[in-house]
Amino acid sequence: MRKTAHEAAEAGPPDVVRTDATERLAGRALAYLEAGCAVHFRGPAGSGKTRAALDLAERLGRPVLLLVGDASFDTSALVGGEAGSRTRRIVDRYITSVMKVETETAPVWLDRALTIACVEGCTLVYDEFNRAPAAANNVLLTVLEERLLVLPKAPKEGAMRVHPEFRAIFTSNPEDHVGTQDAQDALLDRMVTIDLDGFDRETEVAIAAAKSGLDGACAARIVDLVRDFRRSREWLRRPTLRASVMIARLTRARGLAVSAAEEGFVELVLDVLGSRLKPGPGGGPDPRARQMLVRLVEHYCGQPAERAA
């Protein structure tokens, strides 16, 4: 029996952390989806777009299909196409002295994610859709506006009505992100775009603790350290929640203390975050920037760590 959106939200998948902030976000997005609109989460890498999209799809209580955009996509990658052929041979020996042979070859059509979702009423999560060429995504225009799926190739050439339960959730990276392509305005006009730029502190702490097994206090120290580094702007690659989760997981796996007095922990922080620092004048690691990381560890995690400097 199908769950209602509310029941699915209450149960929730086992690996999803929900806080007041994520519930408010999901509430808005669910209202748009239930009204028949597509939802689009846009934001930089590590801002939680994919996790938010999958959690939102789970709340709808329908089968979920995940599609990840790729520069090699064409329309057939979304709707399907011919996947070989099937040959049928009939040998007629009704008269023993006469043998009649009929051979018939027909193409075999293989449906892809968009067609399956439209026909069966699934929830389609199209992750990083702006990595695919705009021309490949043109088929979505009539799906989202007229609720019609146009199949351009035989043997399924024509248009079919989209299942009333079909819903679509999109995610995308900023257009200046490596590998992205310009999304056509006509497609963006057919969805509600919600900009994400990371989670609030409470949510980041809850996620880091849940994914690492550390207690909340230790996870909070790591999250605060990474968030302060993010605010410093002394990075070449923006540190995200993924960095906090990685440090927390490795800290737990190695049995380290979340302390500036723990040499292994300080080295771990430098290994995870050091590669993100702006380079020094010679292009190599800047000792002053690494020292800044050590001071952040000392500030949020207690005792000075002179050995790791």
Backbone torsions as a table, in degrees:
resi	resn	phi	psi	omega
1	MET	NA	137.8	-176.2
2	ARG	-72.3	137.3	173.7
3	LYS	-79.1	148.3	170.1
4	THR	-74.2	164.0	178.8
5	ALA	-58.7	-37.9	-178.8
6	HIS	-66.6	-43.5	-179.4
7	GLU	-64.8	-40.1	178.3
8	ALA	-64.2	-36.6	179.2
9	ALA	-67.1	-39.0	-179.6
10	GLU	-66.7	-41.4	-178.3
11	ALA	-71.9	-59.6	176.3
12	GLY	71.2	145.2	174.9
13	PRO	-66.5	152.7	-172.5
14	PRO	-67.5	-21.4	-175.7
15	ASP	-100.7	13.6	-178.2
16	VAL	-105.2	132.0	175.9
17	VAL	-99.2	128.2	-178.5
18	ARG	-120.0	130.4	177.3
19	THR	-127.4	179.0	178.9
20	ASP	-57.2	-39.9	-177.9
21	ALA	-67.1	-44.2	-179.7
22	THR	-68.5	-32.5	178.3
23	GLU	-68.1	-38.4	177.2
24	ARG	-64.8	-43.0	178.0
25	LEU	-61.6	-47.3	-178.9
26	ALA	-64.0	-36.6	179.5
27	GLY	-61.6	-43.4	177.3
28	ARG	-62.7	-49.9	-175.6
29	ALA	-65.1	-38.5	178.7
30	LEU	-62.3	-38.8	179.2
31	ALA	-61.8	-39.9	178.7
32	TYR	-67.0	-43.9	-179.0
33	LEU	-64.2	-43.1	-177.5
34	GLU	-69.0	-20.4	174.5
35	ALA	-85.3	-0.6	176.6
36	GLY	96.8	3.8	-179.8
37	CYS	-91.2	148.7	172.1
38	ALA	-79.4	150.3	-180.0
39	VAL	-116.0	138.9	-176.8
40	HIS	-128.3	116.1	174.4
41	PHE	-95.0	122.2	-178.2
42	ARG	-121.1	136.2	178.5
43	GLY	172.5	170.8	-178.5
44	PRO	-69.6	166.1	177.6
45	ALA	-57.4	138.6	178.2
46	GLY	83.1	7.6	-178.3
47	SER	-88.8	0.4	175.1
48	GLY	92.5	17.1	-175.8
49	LYS	-63.8	-51.0	-175.3
50	THR	-65.7	-42.6	179.9
51	ARG	-64.2	-40.4	178.4
52	ALA	-64.1	-40.3	-179.4
53	ALA	-65.8	-44.2	-179.4
54	LEU	-68.0	-38.1	176.9
55	ASP	-64.1	-42.9	179.8
56	LEU	-62.9	-42.6	178.5
57	ALA	-62.5	-39.4	179.2
58	GLU	-61.7	-36.7	-178.3
59	ARG	-65.7	-24.9	-179.3
60	LEU	-72.7	-18.5	176.3
61	GLY	73.0	19.8	178.1
62	ARG	-114.6	160.0	174.5
63	PRO	-56.0	143.1	-175.4
64	VAL	-115.3	133.8	173.7
65	LEU	-116.6	128.1	-179.9
66	LEU	-104.3	127.9	178.2
67	LEU	-126.0	130.0	-178.8
68	VAL	-111.9	123.4	-176.6
69	GLY	-62.4	148.3	-178.3
70	ASP	-149.1	146.1	-178.0
71	ALA	-63.9	-19.3	-178.6
72	SER	-85.4	-1.9	-175.5
73	PHE	-64.2	144.6	161.5
74	ASP	-130.2	-175.5	-176.0
75	THR	-58.1	-37.2	-177.8
76	SER	-64.0	-25.2	178.2
77	ALA	-67.6	-22.3	178.5
78	LEU	-95.5	-46.7	-172.5
79	VAL	-97.5	-25.9	-178.2
80	GLY	118.7	-180.0	-179.0
81	GLY	-177.0	-174.1	-179.6
82	GLU	-72.3	133.8	179.9
83	ALA	-126.4	67.3	-178.0
84	GLY	90.5	-162.5	-178.7
85	SER	-144.7	160.7	178.8
86	ARG	-119.6	130.6	-179.7
87	THR	-111.4	133.1	178.8
88	ARG	-119.7	129.6	-178.2
89	ARG	-123.9	129.0	179.8
90	ILE	-117.6	125.4	177.4
91	VAL	-110.5	119.0	-177.6
92	ASP	-106.5	114.4	177.9
93	ARG	-117.2	36.9	-178.7
94	TYR	-57.4	-40.3	173.4
95	ILE	-106.0	123.0	-170.9
96	THR	-59.7	-29.9	-178.1
97	SER	-87.5	-5.2	-178.4
98	VAL	-126.4	129.7	176.3
99	MET	-116.4	122.8	179.1
100	LYS	-110.3	125.5	-178.4
101	VAL	-119.2	127.4	175.7
102	GLU	-120.0	128.8	178.6
103	THR	-119.6	130.2	-178.7
104	GLU	-130.6	126.1	179.2
105	THR	-117.0	130.0	-179.4
106	ALA	-133.5	143.6	178.6
107	PRO	-68.9	149.2	177.1
108	VAL	-103.1	125.1	-179.1
109	TRP	-96.8	133.9	177.5
110	LEU	-117.6	116.8	178.0
111	ASP	-70.8	144.2	174.0
112	ARG	-107.1	-176.3	-168.3
113	ALA	-56.1	-44.9	-176.0
114	LEU	-64.8	-43.6	179.7
115	THR	-64.1	-45.0	179.7
116	ILE	-60.3	-45.0	-178.5
117	ALA	-64.4	-41.7	-178.8
118	CYS	-68.0	-37.6	-177.3
119	VAL	-76.2	-41.4	-172.5
120	GLU	-98.0	-2.7	178.6
121	GLY	74.6	36.3	178.7
122	CYS	-85.1	169.7	171.2
123	THR	-96.0	120.9	179.9
124	LEU	-95.2	122.3	171.9
125	VAL	-105.0	109.1	-178.6
126	TYR	-102.3	95.5	-174.0
127	ASP	-82.0	133.1	178.8
128	GLU	52.0	51.2	-176.1
129	PHE	-63.2	-24.1	-178.7
130	ASN	-83.6	11.4	167.0
131	ARG	-85.1	-18.1	177.7
132	ALA	-87.2	150.0	177.6
133	PRO	-60.3	146.3	-179.1
134	ALA	-57.5	-37.1	-178.4
135	ALA	-62.5	-34.5	179.4
136	ALA	-66.3	-31.5	-176.8
137	ASN	-87.1	-1.6	-178.5
138	ASN	-58.9	-30.5	-178.7
139	VAL	-61.6	-22.2	-179.2
140	LEU	-73.5	-18.9	-175.8
141	LEU	-60.3	-49.6	-180.0
142	THR	-74.6	-28.0	178.1
143	VAL	-63.5	-44.5	-175.8
144	LEU	-81.5	-28.5	-175.9
145	GLU	-95.3	-58.3	-176.3
146	GLU	-93.5	-4.3	-177.1
147	ARG	58.7	41.3	176.9
148	LEU	-127.0	133.5	174.9
149	LEU	-102.1	116.6	-179.4
150	VAL	-95.9	119.4	179.1
151	LEU	-101.5	112.6	-169.3
152	PRO	-83.1	-8.0	-172.8
153	LYS	-123.3	145.6	172.6
154	ALA	-68.5	151.4	7.3
155	PRO	-89.4	6.7	-179.5
156	LYS	-108.7	28.7	-178.0
157	GLU	-64.6	137.9	-179.5
158	GLY	131.4	-164.5	-177.9
159	ALA	-127.9	146.2	177.1
160	MET	-132.8	151.1	178.5
161	ARG	-70.5	140.1	177.8
162	VAL	-81.0	137.8	178.2
163	HIS	-55.9	137.6	-177.7
164	PRO	-61.6	-21.4	-179.8
165	GLU	-89.9	-3.4	-179.8
166	PHE	-63.6	132.9	174.9
167	ARG	-135.9	152.0	-177.8
168	ALA	-130.0	133.8	177.0
169	ILE	-126.0	127.5	-176.9
170	PHE	-115.4	152.4	167.6
171	THR	-131.9	154.0	177.1
172	SER	-153.0	154.6	172.3
173	ASN	-93.4	160.7	176.0
174	PRO	-56.2	153.5	-175.4
175	GLU	-66.7	-18.9	178.0
176	ASP	-88.8	3.5	178.2
177	HIS	-74.8	142.9	-178.1
178	VAL	-60.3	130.8	175.5
179	GLY	90.9	-4.4	-179.6
180	THR	-88.7	159.9	178.3
181	GLN	-128.5	159.2	179.8
182	ASP	-66.2	127.6	175.4
183	ALA	-86.1	136.1	-177.2
184	GLN	-68.0	142.2	-179.3
185	ASP	-58.6	-36.0	-178.0
186	ALA	-60.4	-34.5	179.0
187	LEU	-76.8	-42.4	178.9
188	LEU	-63.0	-31.7	178.6
189	ASP	-66.9	-16.1	-176.8
190	ARG	-99.3	11.7	179.8
191	MET	-140.7	157.9	175.5
192	VAL	-94.6	119.0	-176.6
193	THR	-95.9	127.0	177.0
194	ILE	-116.3	118.5	-179.4
195	ASP	-83.6	130.9	177.4
196	LEU	-117.4	139.1	176.7
197	ASP	-136.0	43.8	-178.6
198	GLY	97.1	171.8	-177.9
199	PHE	-97.1	165.0	171.5
200	ASP	-72.0	167.1	-175.2
201	ARG	-58.7	-43.9	-177.7
202	GLU	-57.7	-43.8	-178.9
203	THR	-68.6	-41.7	179.5
204	GLU	-61.7	-41.8	178.9
205	VAL	-63.6	-44.6	-178.8
206	ALA	-62.7	-41.0	-179.6
207	ILE	-68.9	-45.2	-179.9
208	ALA	-60.9	-41.1	179.1
209	ALA	-67.1	-43.8	-177.3
210	ALA	-66.7	-38.1	-175.1
211	LYS	-85.3	-12.2	-178.6
212	SER	-112.3	-26.3	-175.1
213	GLY	87.8	0.0	175.1
214	LEU	-73.1	156.8	175.6
215	ASP	-73.6	164.4	-173.9
216	GLY	-59.7	-37.2	-177.8
217	ALA	-65.9	-43.6	179.5
218	CYS	-68.0	-42.4	178.3
219	ALA	-61.6	-37.5	-179.2
220	ALA	-63.9	-38.5	179.0
221	ARG	-62.7	-43.5	-179.1
222	ILE	-66.6	-44.6	179.8
223	VAL	-62.0	-44.1	179.9
224	ASP	-62.5	-39.2	178.0
225	LEU	-61.1	-47.6	-178.3
226	VAL	-68.8	-39.6	180.0
227	ARG	-64.9	-37.1	177.9
228	ASP	-68.3	-40.3	175.9
229	PHE	-61.0	-38.7	178.4
230	ARG	-62.1	-41.3	-179.5
231	ARG	-71.2	-22.3	-175.6
232	SER	-67.5	-25.4	-177.2
233	ARG	64.0	16.4	179.3
234	GLU	-90.5	22.2	-176.4
235	TRP	-113.7	153.9	174.0
236	LEU	-92.4	-37.3	174.5
237	ARG	-117.0	124.2	-173.4
238	ARG	-61.3	124.0	177.2
239	PRO	-74.5	134.3	-177.3
240	THR	-118.7	-174.3	176.9
241	LEU	-58.6	-29.2	178.9
242	ARG	-58.0	-36.3	178.9
243	ALA	-65.1	-42.0	178.2
244	SER	-61.9	-45.3	-179.0
245	VAL	-64.4	-40.9	-179.7
246	MET	-63.6	-45.9	179.0
247	ILE	-62.4	-43.5	-179.2
248	ALA	-63.8	-44.1	-179.5
249	ARG	-63.4	-45.8	-179.0
250	LEU	-68.9	-33.3	175.6
251	THR	-61.2	-46.2	179.1
252	ARG	-66.9	-43.0	-177.3
253	ALA	-63.7	-34.0	-178.3
254	ARG	-93.2	-2.6	179.0
255	GLY	67.9	33.4	-178.3
256	LEU	-88.1	155.7	172.3
257	ALA	-86.8	142.0	176.6
258	VAL	-81.9	78.8	-172.6
259	SER	-150.4	143.7	176.0
260	ALA	-68.6	-16.6	177.7
261	ALA	-81.9	-9.5	179.4
262	GLU	-93.3	105.8	-175.2
263	GLU	-58.3	-41.0	-179.5
264	GLY	-62.6	-36.2	179.5
265	PHE	-68.4	-42.5	179.3
266	VAL	-63.3	-42.2	177.7
267	GLU	-62.6	-38.4	178.4
268	LEU	-62.0	-45.9	178.9
269	VAL	-60.8	-43.1	179.8
270	LEU	-66.1	-36.4	179.4
271	ASP	-67.3	-42.2	-176.8
272	VAL	-75.8	-42.4	-173.8
273	LEU	-97.3	-22.3	-174.8
274	GLY	-61.4	-36.1	-178.4
275	SER	-68.8	-14.1	-179.8
276	ARG	-89.2	-9.9	-176.5
277	LEU	-68.6	152.5	171.8
278	LYS	-63.8	140.0	-179.9
279	PRO	-70.9	159.4	176.8
280	GLY	-78.1	-177.1	-177.1
281	PRO	-56.8	-33.6	-179.1
282	GLY	-87.0	0.7	-179.2
283	GLY	94.0	-15.3	178.9
284	GLY	-89.6	-176.2	178.2
285	PRO	-57.5	138.3	-180.0
286	ASP	-92.3	113.0	-178.8
287	PRO	-57.1	-34.2	-179.5
288	ARG	-67.1	-36.9	178.6
289	ALA	-68.8	-39.6	177.8
290	ARG	-65.0	-35.8	177.6
291	GLN	-65.2	-33.8	176.4
292	MET	-61.3	-40.4	177.3
293	LEU	-63.1	-41.2	178.4
294	VAL	-61.7	-40.5	179.0
295	ARG	-65.3	-35.0	176.1
296	LEU	-64.6	-40.3	176.8
297	VAL	-62.0	-44.4	179.2
298	GLU	-62.3	-39.1	-177.4
299	HIS	-67.8	-44.4	-173.9
300	TYR	-94.4	-17.8	-173.2
301	CYS	-124.4	22.9	166.6
302	GLY	97.1	-119.5	-166.3
303	GLN	-70.1	151.2	176.2
304	PRO	-58.6	153.2	-177.8
305	ALA	-127.8	65.8	-174.3
306	GLU	-63.0	-33.9	-177.3
307	ARG	-62.7	-34.5	-175.6
308	ALA	-83.3	-13.5	-177.7
309	ALA	-67.8	NA	NA
